[in-house]
Amino acid sequence: MAKILGINDEQTICDCCGKKNLKKTVIIEMDDKIVRYGTSCASKIFRHKEATLKNKANVMEYVRKLVSLNKYTLNQIGMACWNKYGYGFEIKNGKLFINGQNI
């Protein structure tokens, strides 16, 4: 199962197709490995349109940044995500889930 961890510009080569000079890559955990795919290749894995995939990766990055600050409750982070991006959230067993994905 693949899971989006974030999106950034640290790597500009797609690990899937080898395309170079990308503006950003999507960081994906897949089969206990971390890979970085361009948005076109990543969108094929998740069967989403590129714009949706970019938005989801930005949401995950935003939420992780808020978590790392250690000054907001999970509920506050979930509400911030809802207000900024419109993504639903749920808290189960002390863990935050955004649109069903554990953060």
C-alpha atoms as a printed R data frame, in Angstrom:
    type eleno elety resid chain resno       x      y       z
1   ATOM     1    CA   MET     A     1   0.000  0.000   0.000
2   ATOM     2    CA   ALA     A     2   1.290  3.453  -0.863
3   ATOM     3    CA   LYS     A     3   1.060  6.459   1.446
4   ATOM     4    CA   ILE     A     4   1.829 10.097   0.639
5   ATOM     5    CA   LEU     A     5   4.265 11.578   3.150
6   ATOM     6    CA   GLY     A     6   4.599 15.020   1.619
7   ATOM     7    CA   ILE     A     7   5.847 17.064  -1.308
8   ATOM     8    CA   ASN     A     8   9.007 19.157  -1.664
9   ATOM     9    CA   ASP     A     9  11.721 20.345  -4.027
10  ATOM    10    CA   GLU     A    10  14.707 18.590  -2.406
11  ATOM    11    CA   GLN     A    11  14.868 16.034  -5.217
12  ATOM    12    CA   THR     A    12  14.198 17.028  -8.827
13  ATOM    13    CA   ILE     A    13  14.387 13.581 -10.475
14  ATOM    14    CA   CYS     A    14  11.469 11.131 -10.574
15  ATOM    15    CA   ASP     A    15  12.401  7.729  -9.071
16  ATOM    16    CA   CYS     A    16   9.765  6.129 -11.296
17  ATOM    17    CA   CYS     A    17  10.462  7.391 -14.834
18  ATOM    18    CA   GLY     A    18  13.752  9.260 -14.385
19  ATOM    19    CA   LYS     A    19  12.413 12.611 -15.603
20  ATOM    20    CA   LYS     A    20  14.760 15.431 -14.529
21  ATOM    21    CA   ASN     A    21  14.432 19.101 -13.575
22  ATOM    22    CA   LEU     A    22  11.101 18.671 -11.800
23  ATOM    23    CA   LYS     A    23   9.866 21.603  -9.718
24  ATOM    24    CA   LYS     A    24   8.862 19.216  -6.922
25  ATOM    25    CA   THR     A    25   8.407 15.544  -6.146
26  ATOM    26    CA   VAL     A    26   5.849 13.658  -4.094
27  ATOM    27    CA   ILE     A    27   7.379 11.665  -1.238
28  ATOM    28    CA   ILE     A    28   5.712  8.247  -1.062
29  ATOM    29    CA   GLU     A    29   6.124  5.349   1.342
30  ATOM    30    CA   MET     A    30   5.657  2.202  -0.705
31  ATOM    31    CA   ASP     A    31   6.444 -1.354   0.425
32  ATOM    32    CA   ASP     A    32   8.512 -0.043   3.360
33  ATOM    33    CA   LYS     A    33  10.607  2.133   0.999
34  ATOM    34    CA   ILE     A    34  10.571  5.876   0.535
35  ATOM    35    CA   VAL     A    35  10.435  6.988  -3.104
36  ATOM    36    CA   ARG     A    36  10.068 10.374  -4.736
37  ATOM    37    CA   TYR     A    37   7.908 10.559  -7.837
38  ATOM    38    CA   GLY     A    38   6.958 13.442 -10.072
39  ATOM    39    CA   THR     A    39   3.311 14.388  -9.794
40  ATOM    40    CA   SER     A    40   2.390 12.624 -13.059
41  ATOM    41    CA   CYS     A    41   3.825  9.270 -11.945
42  ATOM    42    CA   ALA     A    42   2.472  9.688  -8.403
43  ATOM    43    CA   SER     A    43  -1.000 10.472  -9.709
44  ATOM    44    CA   LYS     A    44  -1.025  7.172 -11.616
45  ATOM    45    CA   ILE     A    45  -0.362  5.243  -8.405
46  ATOM    46    CA   PHE     A    46  -3.154  6.941  -6.505
47  ATOM    47    CA   ARG     A    47  -5.451  7.352  -9.529
48  ATOM    48    CA   HIS     A    48  -6.013 11.021  -8.737
49  ATOM    49    CA   LYS     A    49  -5.729 14.040 -10.951
50  ATOM    50    CA   GLU     A    50  -2.419 15.831 -10.494
51  ATOM    51    CA   ALA     A    51  -4.016 18.911  -8.917
52  ATOM    52    CA   THR     A    52  -5.776 16.768  -6.299
53  ATOM    53    CA   LEU     A    53  -2.572 14.893  -5.532
54  ATOM    54    CA   LYS     A    54  -0.572 18.107  -5.115
55  ATOM    55    CA   ASN     A    55  -3.240 19.477  -2.770
56  ATOM    56    CA   LYS     A    56  -3.274 16.296  -0.668
57  ATOM    57    CA   ALA     A    57   0.501 16.322  -0.350
58  ATOM    58    CA   ASN     A    58   0.391 19.982   0.681
59  ATOM    59    CA   VAL     A    59  -2.250 19.156   3.307
60  ATOM    60    CA   MET     A    60  -0.101 16.369   4.760
61  ATOM    61    CA   GLU     A    61   2.943 18.639   4.861
62  ATOM    62    CA   TYR     A    62   0.904 21.400   6.548
63  ATOM    63    CA   VAL     A    63  -0.460 19.025   9.189
64  ATOM    64    CA   ARG     A    64   2.948 17.498   9.935
65  ATOM    65    CA   LYS     A    65   4.373 20.990  10.362
66  ATOM    66    CA   LEU     A    66   1.650 21.850  12.899
67  ATOM    67    CA   VAL     A    67   2.244 18.568  14.757
68  ATOM    68    CA   SER     A    68   5.993 19.235  14.930
69  ATOM    69    CA   LEU     A    69   5.384 22.558  16.708
70  ATOM    70    CA   ASN     A    70   4.027 20.643  19.741
71  ATOM    71    CA   LYS     A    71   1.744 23.497  20.727
72  ATOM    72    CA   TYR     A    72  -1.603 22.457  19.237
73  ATOM    73    CA   THR     A    73  -3.960 19.667  20.231
74  ATOM    74    CA   LEU     A    74  -4.905 17.075  17.618
75  ATOM    75    CA   ASN     A    75  -8.381 18.572  17.518
76  ATOM    76    CA   GLN     A    76  -6.986 22.050  16.835
77  ATOM    77    CA   ILE     A    77  -4.784 20.668  14.045
78  ATOM    78    CA   GLY     A    78  -7.723 18.803  12.531
79  ATOM    79    CA   MET     A    79  -9.864 21.930  12.627
80  ATOM    80    CA   ALA     A    80  -7.085 24.001  11.042
81  ATOM    81    CA   CYS     A    81  -6.864 21.442   8.239
82  ATOM    82    CA   TRP     A    82 -10.619 21.506   7.802
83  ATOM    83    CA   ASN     A    83 -10.719 25.312   7.727
84  ATOM    84    CA   LYS     A    84  -7.764 25.737   5.364
85  ATOM    85    CA   TYR     A    85  -8.285 22.800   2.948
86  ATOM    86    CA   GLY     A    86 -11.735 21.379   3.624
87  ATOM    87    CA   TYR     A    87 -10.337 17.927   4.467
88  ATOM    88    CA   GLY     A    88 -12.199 15.966   7.108
89  ATOM    89    CA   PHE     A    89 -10.444 14.629  10.165
90  ATOM    90    CA   GLU     A    90 -10.935 12.064  12.882
91  ATOM    91    CA   ILE     A    91  -9.107 11.289  16.097
92  ATOM    92    CA   LYS     A    92  -8.889  7.582  17.029
93  ATOM    93    CA   ASN     A    93  -6.853  6.179  19.897
94  ATOM    94    CA   GLY     A    94  -4.870  9.405  20.204
95  ATOM    95    CA   LYS     A    95  -3.978  9.484  16.494
96  ATOM    96    CA   LEU     A    96  -5.022 12.047  13.906
97  ATOM    97    CA   PHE     A    97  -6.486 10.850  10.604
98  ATOM    98    CA   ILE     A    98  -6.999 13.278   7.715
99  ATOM    99    CA   ASN     A    99  -9.398 11.862   5.098
100 ATOM   100    CA   GLY     A   100  -8.747  8.407   6.534
101 ATOM   101    CA   GLN     A   101  -4.935  8.665   6.411
102 ATOM   102    CA   ASN     A   102  -2.997  8.502   9.680
103 ATOM   103    CA   ILE     A   103  -0.713 11.461  10.225
